[in-house]
Amino acid sequence: MWIVVYITQNREASNIATELLREAGLSVKVRTVGTKSENVYGCYEILLPESQVEEGHRILISNLF
C-alpha cells in the first residue's frame, strides 16, 4: 500500500523531495491534489510504499527542515 509522507505546495518543492527520496533508493510516486488552473496544480502528495515510510520521513526531516 502507498502512503502519503509529504505534501508540497508547488511543483518545485515536489521535485526536490522526490529527488532526495529517489537518491536514497526509495520508490516514489507523486500525486496532484486540487484543481488544475492554467496548467498549475495546487499541491502535490509524495507517496512511498508502506515499508519505506519510516526511512522516507527520516530523509525528509533531515534534509527539508
N, C-alpha and C positions, 0 to 999 in steps of 0.2 A: 504494500500500500504506500502511496506517495503522501508525504506530509508537508504542509507549508511551514517553512522555517524562517522566512523573512519576507517582508513586504516593502517594496520601494515605491517612491513617488514619481519616478521618472525612468526612462529607458537607460540613461547613462549609469545611474546607480545600479540598475538591474544587471547591466553588462559587467560592472566591476565585481559585484557579489558573485555572479555566475562564474567569472573567470577565476576568482580566488578558490572557489569550491572545486572547479574542474582541475585546476593545477594541483590540488591536493588528492586527485584521483577519485573524486566523488561523482556519482551520476546525478545530473541536474536537469530539471525541467523548469521552464518559465511559462507562466500563465498570466494573461492580461485580465485586469479587473476594471469594471466600469464601462462607460460608453465611449465609443470611438468618436472623436471630434476632430475634424480636419487632420485625419491620419495620425492622431496622437491619442494614446490611451492614458487613462488617469493613473492607475497603479499597476504594479507587476508583482505577482507572487512567485517566490523562489521555492521550489519543491525538491525534496530529497526522498529516497526510499527510507522507509521506517528504520531500517538497520543502520543508516548513516546519519540520522538526525542529531545524535549527541555530538559526534565529531564535527558535523556541519555547524552547529551552534558555537562550538569552541573556536572554530576557524573564524567565523563571522565576528564574534565578540572580540577576539584578539586583534583583528585587522580593521574593523569598522568603528569601534567605539573607543 
